[in-house]
Amino acid sequence: MSLDDQSLSVLDVSGGVIVRYPVSTALNGAGELDGSGCTPRGEHYIRAMVGSGLPANTVFRARRPTGEIYSPELAARHPGRDWILSRILWLCGLESGKNRGAGVDTFRRFIYIHGTPDTEPMGLALSHGCIRMRNADVIELFKCVRSGMPVMIR
């Protein structure tokens, strides 16, 4: 994942790009501190995958489906809500003291790769720390990854 390019690339075993997706990372930039609202850098892995088989635009709160499907009408009833939609890939840091452990733990910060309303721009850093993707893209990505897979954020 490139913070500079606001893109997520899936690589083959030789490091070649299979597919590249536009993303939106943290408005506050890169950083690992708890409460910073930043996107953490470094080596991570997918610790948990949430949303398999659920419809596109399923709304999640605390990693559980709310029973809602995102729509402009729902958004109008909940202005300012940070929408987590369709699928969640929950990340865990691998580097003690950098993105894992007290004060910097990616997993405990609830940093995800997740869907967002398709009206939200990609390619611009606007999130609260997570990596936002188009719903169709995160659903496609979800199908070709598995728990335990490495994720590098640079």
ROVEX-965591 format. One record per residue: y, x, z of N, C-alpha, C, CB in turn; residue in three letters. Coordinates in nm, 2 decimals. Atoms other than C-alpha are relative to their C-alpha. Glycine has a CB too. Layout:
! residues N
REC    n.yy    n.xx    n.zz   ca.yy   ca.xx   ca.zz    c.yy    c.xx    c.zz   cb.yy   cb.xx   cb.zz  rest
REC       Y       X       Z       Y       X       Z       Y       X       Z       Y       X       Z   ALA
...
***
This chain:
! residues 154
REC    n.yy    n.xx    n.zz   ca.yy   ca.xx   ca.zz    c.yy    c.xx    c.zz   cb.yy   cb.xx   cb.zz  rest
REC   -0.12    0.08    0.00    0.00    0.00    0.00    0.12    0.09    0.00    0.00   -0.10    0.12   MET
REC   -0.12   -0.08    0.01    0.34    0.14   -0.10    0.12   -0.09    0.05    0.02    0.04   -0.14   SER
REC   -0.12    0.06   -0.05    0.64    0.04    0.11    0.11    0.02   -0.09    0.03    0.05    0.14   LEU
REC   -0.11   -0.03    0.10    0.87    0.20   -0.14    0.00   -0.09   -0.12    0.00    0.14   -0.04   ASP
REC    0.01    0.09    0.12    0.73    0.00   -0.43   -0.02   -0.14    0.03   -0.12    0.06   -0.09   ASP
REC    0.04    0.14   -0.04    0.65   -0.31   -0.23   -0.12   -0.05   -0.08    0.13   -0.10   -0.02   GLN
REC    0.12    0.04    0.08    0.31   -0.32   -0.39   -0.13    0.04    0.08    0.00    0.07   -0.14   SER
REC    0.14   -0.02   -0.06   -0.06   -0.33   -0.28   -0.09    0.03   -0.12   -0.05   -0.12    0.09   LEU
REC    0.10   -0.04    0.11   -0.31   -0.15   -0.50   -0.14    0.01    0.06    0.04    0.14   -0.06   SER
REC    0.15   -0.01   -0.03   -0.69   -0.19   -0.49   -0.05    0.12   -0.08   -0.07   -0.13   -0.02   VAL
REC    0.05   -0.12    0.07   -0.85    0.14   -0.58   -0.15    0.00   -0.01    0.05    0.13    0.07   LEU
REC    0.14   -0.02    0.01   -1.19    0.23   -0.71   -0.04    0.13    0.08   -0.05    0.01   -0.15   ASP
REC    0.04   -0.12   -0.08   -1.40    0.51   -0.55    0.06    0.13   -0.05   -0.15    0.01   -0.01   VAL
REC   -0.07   -0.12    0.05   -1.23    0.77   -0.77    0.15    0.00    0.02   -0.04    0.03   -0.15   SER
REC   -0.14    0.00   -0.02   -0.89    0.66   -0.67    0.09   -0.07   -0.11    0.06    0.13    0.03   GLY
REC   -0.06    0.07    0.11   -0.81    0.47   -0.99    0.04   -0.14    0.04   -0.08   -0.01   -0.12   GLY
REC   -0.05    0.13   -0.04   -0.61    0.15   -0.96   -0.08   -0.11   -0.08    0.15   -0.02   -0.03   VAL
REC    0.07    0.12    0.06   -0.82   -0.17   -1.02    0.10   -0.11   -0.03   -0.12   -0.04    0.09   ILE
REC   -0.10    0.10    0.01   -0.54   -0.41   -0.96    0.11    0.03    0.09   -0.06   -0.14    0.04   VAL
REC   -0.12   -0.02   -0.08   -0.19   -0.40   -0.82    0.07   -0.14    0.02    0.10    0.10   -0.06   ARG
REC   -0.07    0.13   -0.04   -0.01   -0.69   -0.64    0.14    0.03    0.05   -0.08   -0.08    0.10   TYR
REC   -0.13   -0.01   -0.07    0.36   -0.73   -0.55   -0.02   -0.06    0.14    0.11   -0.08   -0.08   PRO
REC    0.00    0.04   -0.14    0.41   -0.77   -0.18    0.14   -0.01    0.06   -0.09    0.09    0.09   VAL
REC   -0.12   -0.01   -0.08    0.69   -0.82    0.08   -0.03    0.05    0.13    0.07   -0.14    0.00   SER
REC    0.02   -0.06   -0.13    0.69   -0.60    0.38    0.12   -0.02    0.09   -0.03    0.16   -0.01   THR
REC   -0.10    0.03   -0.10    0.92   -0.58    0.68    0.15    0.02   -0.04   -0.03    0.08    0.12   ALA
REC   -0.14   -0.01    0.02    1.29   -0.65    0.65    0.06    0.12    0.08    0.07   -0.13    0.05   LEU
REC   -0.04   -0.11   -0.09    1.33   -0.39    0.94   -0.05    0.14   -0.05   -0.04   -0.03    0.14   ASN
REC    0.05   -0.13    0.05    1.15   -0.12    0.73   -0.13    0.04    0.07    0.10    0.11    0.02   GLY
REC    0.12   -0.05   -0.06    0.87    0.10    0.84    0.01    0.04    0.14   -0.05    0.12   -0.09   ALA
REC    0.00   -0.04   -0.14    0.78    0.16    1.20   -0.12   -0.05    0.07    0.13   -0.04    0.07   GLY
REC    0.13    0.04   -0.07    0.50    0.13    1.45    0.03   -0.06    0.14   -0.08    0.12    0.02   GLU
REC   -0.02    0.04   -0.14    0.67    0.04    1.78   -0.02   -0.15    0.02    0.14    0.04    0.05   LEU
REC    0.01    0.14   -0.04    0.58   -0.29    1.95    0.14   -0.07    0.00   -0.07   -0.02    0.14   ASP
REC   -0.13    0.07    0.00    0.86   -0.55    1.90    0.10    0.05   -0.10    0.05    0.01    0.14   GLY
REC   -0.10   -0.06    0.10    1.02   -0.35    1.62    0.02   -0.09   -0.12   -0.05    0.13   -0.05   SER
REC   -0.01    0.08    0.12    0.95   -0.61    1.35   -0.01    0.09   -0.13    0.13   -0.07   -0.01   GLY
REC    0.02   -0.10    0.11    0.86   -0.31    1.13   -0.15   -0.01   -0.05    0.04    0.14    0.04   CYS
REC    0.13   -0.01    0.06    0.56   -0.26    0.90   -0.06    0.14    0.04   -0.01   -0.02   -0.15   THR
REC    0.06   -0.13   -0.05    0.33    0.01    1.05   -0.06    0.08   -0.12   -0.11   -0.02    0.10   PRO
REC    0.05   -0.09    0.10    0.24    0.31    0.84   -0.13    0.06    0.04    0.10    0.11   -0.03   ARG
REC    0.12   -0.08   -0.03   -0.08    0.52    0.82   -0.13   -0.07   -0.04    0.00    0.03    0.14   GLY
REC    0.14    0.05    0.03   -0.45    0.46    0.81   -0.04   -0.11    0.09   -0.10    0.12    0.02   GLU
REC    0.04    0.12   -0.07   -0.58    0.12    0.90   -0.13   -0.04   -0.06    0.11   -0.11   -0.02   HIS
REC    0.11    0.06    0.07   -0.88   -0.09    0.83    0.01   -0.15    0.03   -0.14    0.05    0.06   TYR
REC    0.01    0.14   -0.01   -0.95   -0.46    0.79   -0.09   -0.04    0.12   -0.04   -0.08   -0.13   ILE
REC    0.08    0.03   -0.12   -1.06   -0.58    1.14   -0.06   -0.13   -0.01    0.09    0.02    0.12   ARG
REC    0.05    0.14    0.01   -1.09   -0.95    1.07    0.05   -0.06   -0.13    0.04   -0.08    0.13   ALA
REC   -0.04    0.08    0.12   -1.08   -1.19    0.77   -0.01   -0.15    0.04   -0.09    0.03   -0.12   MET
REC   -0.02    0.14   -0.04   -0.96   -1.55    0.83    0.03   -0.08   -0.12    0.10   -0.01    0.11   VAL
REC   -0.04    0.09    0.10   -0.96   -1.84    0.60   -0.10   -0.03   -0.11    0.13    0.03   -0.06   GLY
REC    0.10    0.02    0.11   -1.27   -1.82    0.38   -0.03   -0.14   -0.02   -0.13    0.08    0.04   SER
REC    0.04    0.13    0.05   -1.33   -2.13    0.18    0.11   -0.11    0.03   -0.12   -0.04    0.07   GLY
REC   -0.10    0.10   -0.02   -1.01   -2.31    0.30    0.09   -0.01   -0.12    0.09    0.04    0.12   LEU
REC   -0.09    0.02    0.12   -0.77   -2.46    0.04    0.12    0.10    0.00    0.05   -0.14    0.00   PRO
REC   -0.12   -0.08    0.01   -0.48   -2.26   -0.09    0.11   -0.08    0.08    0.04    0.02   -0.15   ALA
REC   -0.12    0.05   -0.08   -0.16   -2.31    0.12   -0.04   -0.06    0.14    0.07   -0.11   -0.08   ASN
REC    0.04    0.04   -0.14   -0.36   -2.38    0.44    0.10    0.07    0.09   -0.15    0.04    0.03   THR
REC   -0.09   -0.06   -0.10   -0.12   -2.32    0.73   -0.08    0.05    0.12    0.11   -0.11    0.04   VAL
REC    0.06   -0.06   -0.12   -0.22   -2.09    1.01    0.10    0.02    0.11   -0.07    0.13   -0.03   PHE
REC   -0.07   -0.04   -0.11   -0.09   -2.05    1.36   -0.10    0.07    0.10    0.08   -0.12    0.07   ARG
REC    0.10   -0.07   -0.09   -0.25   -1.79    1.59   -0.13    0.02   -0.07   -0.01   -0.06    0.14   ALA
REC    0.13   -0.02    0.08   -0.51   -1.73    1.31   -0.09   -0.12   -0.01   -0.07    0.12    0.06   ARG
REC    0.08    0.12    0.01   -0.63   -2.09    1.33    0.07   -0.10   -0.10   -0.02   -0.06    0.14   ARG
REC   -0.06    0.10    0.09   -0.58   -2.35    1.06    0.06   -0.12    0.08   -0.10   -0.05   -0.11   PRO
REC   -0.07    0.11   -0.07   -0.33   -2.62    1.18   -0.05   -0.14   -0.05    0.15    0.02   -0.01   THR
REC    0.03    0.13    0.07   -0.48   -2.89    0.95    0.11   -0.04   -0.10   -0.01   -0.11    0.11   GLY
REC   -0.10    0.02    0.09   -0.16   -2.87    0.75   -0.02    0.08   -0.13    0.14    0.03    0.06   GLU
REC    0.00   -0.07    0.13   -0.12   -2.78    0.38    0.15    0.02   -0.03   -0.07   -0.07   -0.12   ILE
REC   -0.14   -0.03    0.02    0.22   -2.61    0.31    0.05   -0.08   -0.12    0.02    0.15   -0.03   TYR
REC   -0.07    0.07    0.11    0.46   -2.82    0.10    0.15    0.02    0.03   -0.04   -0.15   -0.01   SER
REC   -0.14    0.00   -0.03    0.84   -2.82    0.06    0.04   -0.10    0.11    0.08   -0.03   -0.13   PRO
REC   -0.03    0.10   -0.10    0.85   -3.13    0.27   -0.03    0.05    0.14   -0.08   -0.14   -0.03   GLU
REC    0.04   -0.06   -0.13    0.66   -2.96    0.56    0.10    0.11    0.04   -0.14    0.06   -0.01   LEU
REC   -0.09   -0.11   -0.03    0.89   -2.66    0.53    0.14   -0.06    0.05    0.03    0.08   -0.13   ALA
REC   -0.13    0.06   -0.03    1.20   -2.89    0.55   -0.01   -0.05    0.15    0.03   -0.12   -0.09   ALA
REC    0.01    0.05   -0.14    1.06   -3.03    0.88   -0.01    0.11    0.10   -0.13   -0.09    0.01   ARG
REC    0.01   -0.12   -0.09    1.01   -2.68    1.02    0.08    0.12   -0.05   -0.15    0.04    0.02   HIS
REC   -0.09   -0.11    0.05    1.31   -2.46    0.92   -0.02    0.12    0.09    0.14   -0.05   -0.01   PRO
REC    0.01   -0.13   -0.07    1.28   -2.10    1.01   -0.14    0.04    0.05    0.08   -0.01    0.12   GLY
REC    0.14   -0.04   -0.03    0.90   -2.10    1.06   -0.04    0.11   -0.08   -0.09   -0.13   -0.01   ARG
REC    0.06   -0.11    0.08    0.73   -1.78    0.96   -0.14   -0.05   -0.05   -0.01    0.13    0.09   ASP
REC    0.12    0.06    0.06    0.47   -1.93    0.73   -0.11    0.11   -0.03    0.03   -0.07   -0.13   TRP
REC    0.12   -0.08    0.03    0.12   -1.77    0.73   -0.10   -0.09   -0.07   -0.06    0.07    0.14   ILE
REC    0.07    0.10    0.09   -0.08   -1.93    0.45   -0.12    0.06   -0.06    0.10   -0.05   -0.10   LEU
REC    0.11   -0.03    0.08   -0.41   -1.93    0.27   -0.11    0.09    0.05    0.05    0.05   -0.13   SER
REC    0.09   -0.10   -0.05   -0.58   -1.62    0.40    0.07    0.10    0.09   -0.08    0.07   -0.12   ARG
REC   -0.05   -0.11   -0.09   -0.54   -1.35    0.67   -0.09    0.11    0.00    0.02   -0.06    0.15   ILE
REC    0.08   -0.13   -0.02   -0.66   -0.99    0.66    0.07    0.07    0.12    0.00    0.09   -0.13   LEU
REC   -0.06   -0.05   -0.12   -0.59   -0.87    1.02   -0.03    0.15    0.00   -0.05   -0.07    0.13   TRP
REC    0.02   -0.15    0.00   -0.53   -0.49    1.03   -0.01    0.06    0.14    0.12    0.06   -0.08   LEU
REC    0.01   -0.08   -0.12   -0.62   -0.24    1.29    0.03    0.15   -0.03   -0.14   -0.02    0.07   CYS
REC   -0.04   -0.14    0.03   -0.47    0.11    1.31   -0.12    0.09    0.04    0.12    0.04    0.08   GLY
REC    0.10   -0.10   -0.03   -0.69    0.42    1.31    0.05    0.13    0.06   -0.07    0.03   -0.13   LEU
REC   -0.06   -0.12   -0.04   -0.45    0.68    1.43    0.06   -0.01    0.14    0.11    0.05   -0.10   GLU
REC   -0.04    0.01   -0.14   -0.42    0.71    1.81    0.14    0.06    0.02   -0.10    0.08    0.09   SER
REC   -0.14   -0.04   -0.02   -0.06    0.73    1.92    0.10   -0.03   -0.11    0.00    0.15    0.03   GLY
REC   -0.09    0.04    0.11    0.07    0.64    1.58    0.00   -0.15   -0.03   -0.04    0.08   -0.13   LYS
REC    0.02    0.15    0.03   -0.07    0.29    1.50   -0.11   -0.06    0.08   -0.02   -0.02   -0.15   ASN
REC    0.10    0.05   -0.09   -0.33    0.25    1.76    0.02    0.05    0.14   -0.14    0.05   -0.05   ARG
REC   -0.02   -0.04   -0.14   -0.29    0.25    2.14    0.13   -0.06    0.05    0.00    0.15    0.02   GLY
REC   -0.11    0.05   -0.07   -0.02    0.17    2.39    0.14    0.01   -0.08    0.02    0.06    0.13   ALA
REC   -0.13    0.00    0.06    0.32    0.07    2.24    0.01    0.01   -0.15    0.07    0.12    0.05   GLY
REC    0.00   -0.02    0.14    0.22    0.12    1.88   -0.12   -0.07   -0.08    0.00    0.14   -0.04   VAL
REC    0.13    0.05    0.05   -0.10   -0.08    1.82    0.01   -0.11   -0.10   -0.08   -0.06    0.12   ASP
REC   -0.01    0.10    0.11   -0.11   -0.26    1.48   -0.08   -0.12    0.03   -0.05    0.07   -0.13   THR
REC    0.08    0.12   -0.03   -0.39   -0.49    1.59    0.06   -0.09    0.10   -0.14    0.04    0.05   PHE
REC   -0.06    0.08   -0.11   -0.22   -0.60    1.91    0.14   -0.05   -0.04    0.02    0.09    0.12   ARG
REC   -0.13    0.06    0.05    0.11   -0.65    1.71   -0.03   -0.11   -0.10    0.07    0.12   -0.07   ARG
REC    0.03    0.11    0.09   -0.08   -0.90    1.49    0.06    0.02   -0.14    0.05   -0.14    0.06   PHE
REC   -0.05   -0.03    0.13    0.00   -0.73    1.17   -0.11   -0.04   -0.10    0.03    0.15   -0.02   ILE
REC    0.09    0.05    0.09   -0.17   -0.91    0.88    0.05    0.03   -0.15   -0.02   -0.15    0.02   TYR
REC   -0.02    0.02    0.14   -0.19   -0.92    0.50   -0.02   -0.15   -0.01   -0.08    0.09   -0.10   ILE
REC    0.01    0.14    0.01   -0.13   -1.29    0.44    0.08   -0.07   -0.11    0.03   -0.07    0.14   HIS
REC   -0.08    0.08    0.10   -0.01   -1.56    0.20    0.13   -0.05    0.06   -0.09   -0.12   -0.05   GLY
REC   -0.13    0.05   -0.04    0.34   -1.69    0.21    0.04   -0.10   -0.10    0.11    0.11    0.01   THR
REC   -0.04    0.10    0.10    0.52   -1.98    0.03    0.04    0.07   -0.13    0.12   -0.08    0.05   PRO
REC   -0.02   -0.07    0.13    0.53   -1.90   -0.34    0.15    0.00   -0.04   -0.07   -0.08   -0.10   ASP
REC   -0.14   -0.01    0.03    0.91   -1.96   -0.33    0.06    0.13    0.06    0.07   -0.12    0.06   THR
REC   -0.05   -0.13   -0.06    0.95   -1.64   -0.12   -0.01    0.11   -0.10   -0.08    0.03    0.13   GLU
REC    0.00   -0.11    0.10    1.04   -1.34   -0.33   -0.10    0.11    0.04    0.14    0.07   -0.01   PRO
REC    0.08   -0.12   -0.02    0.80   -1.05   -0.37    0.08    0.12   -0.05   -0.14   -0.01   -0.08   MET
REC   -0.07   -0.12    0.04    0.91   -0.69   -0.42    0.12    0.03    0.09    0.04   -0.01   -0.14   GLY
REC   -0.11   -0.02   -0.10    1.17   -0.73   -0.14   -0.05    0.00    0.14    0.11   -0.11   -0.02   LEU
REC    0.05   -0.01   -0.14    1.12   -0.63    0.22    0.07   -0.11    0.08    0.04    0.14    0.06   ALA
REC   -0.06    0.12   -0.07    1.18   -0.96    0.41   -0.09   -0.05    0.11    0.02   -0.11   -0.10   LEU
REC    0.09    0.06   -0.10    0.89   -1.01    0.65    0.04    0.05    0.14   -0.15    0.05   -0.03   SER
REC   -0.02   -0.03   -0.14    0.87   -0.98    1.03   -0.09    0.12    0.04   -0.03   -0.12    0.09   HIS
REC    0.09   -0.12   -0.03    0.63   -0.68    1.00   -0.13   -0.01   -0.08   -0.03    0.01    0.14   GLY
REC    0.13    0.02    0.08    0.33   -0.83    0.81    0.03    0.04   -0.15   -0.05   -0.14    0.01   CYS
REC    0.00   -0.02    0.15    0.25   -0.78    0.44   -0.02   -0.14   -0.06   -0.11    0.10   -0.04   ILE
REC    0.01    0.13    0.06    0.32   -1.10    0.26   -0.04    0.01   -0.15    0.13   -0.08    0.01   ARG
REC    0.05    0.00    0.14    0.15   -1.19   -0.07    0.01   -0.14   -0.06   -0.14    0.05   -0.01   MET
REC    0.02    0.13    0.06    0.15   -1.48   -0.32   -0.13   -0.05    0.04    0.02    0.02   -0.16   ARG
REC    0.13    0.07   -0.05   -0.12   -1.73   -0.22   -0.11    0.03   -0.10    0.02   -0.15    0.01   ASN
REC    0.11   -0.02    0.09   -0.32   -1.69   -0.54   -0.05    0.15    0.01    0.04   -0.03   -0.15   ALA
REC    0.04   -0.14   -0.01   -0.31   -1.31   -0.50   -0.08    0.03    0.13    0.13    0.09    0.00   ASP
REC    0.07   -0.03   -0.12   -0.42   -1.30   -0.14   -0.14   -0.07    0.00    0.08   -0.05    0.13   VAL
REC    0.13    0.06    0.02   -0.70   -1.54   -0.22   -0.09    0.08   -0.09    0.01   -0.14   -0.06   ILE
REC    0.07   -0.09    0.09   -0.81   -1.31   -0.51   -0.04    0.12    0.08    0.08    0.03   -0.12   GLU
REC    0.03   -0.13   -0.08   -0.78   -1.00   -0.28   -0.11   -0.03    0.10    0.13    0.05    0.06   LEU
REC    0.10    0.03   -0.11   -0.98   -1.17    0.00   -0.14    0.00   -0.06    0.03   -0.14    0.05   PHE
REC    0.13    0.01    0.06   -1.27   -1.22   -0.24   -0.06    0.14   -0.03    0.00   -0.08   -0.13   LYS
REC    0.05   -0.13    0.04   -1.30   -0.85   -0.32    0.01    0.11    0.11    0.07    0.05   -0.13   CYS
REC   -0.01   -0.09   -0.11   -1.25   -0.69    0.02   -0.10   -0.05    0.11    0.14    0.02    0.06   VAL
REC    0.09    0.04   -0.11   -1.46   -0.69    0.34    0.05    0.06    0.13   -0.15    0.04   -0.03   ARG
REC   -0.04   -0.05   -0.13   -1.41   -0.63    0.71   -0.05    0.15    0.00   -0.06   -0.08    0.12   SER
REC    0.03   -0.15   -0.01   -1.41   -0.25    0.78    0.06    0.08   -0.11   -0.15    0.01    0.00   GLY
REC   -0.05   -0.07    0.11   -1.25   -0.16    0.45    0.13    0.07    0.04    0.03   -0.09   -0.12   MET
REC   -0.12   -0.07   -0.03   -0.98    0.11    0.47    0.13   -0.06   -0.07   -0.01    0.15   -0.03   PRO
REC   -0.13    0.04    0.05   -0.61    0.02    0.42    0.10    0.11    0.03    0.05   -0.14    0.05   VAL
REC   -0.10   -0.11   -0.03   -0.35    0.30    0.38    0.14   -0.06   -0.03   -0.02    0.12   -0.09   MET
REC   -0.14    0.05    0.01    0.02    0.20    0.43    0.09    0.12    0.00    0.04   -0.11    0.11   ILE
REC   -0.09   -0.12    0.02    0.27    0.46    0.30    0.14   -0.04   -0.03   -0.05    0.09   -0.11   ARG
***
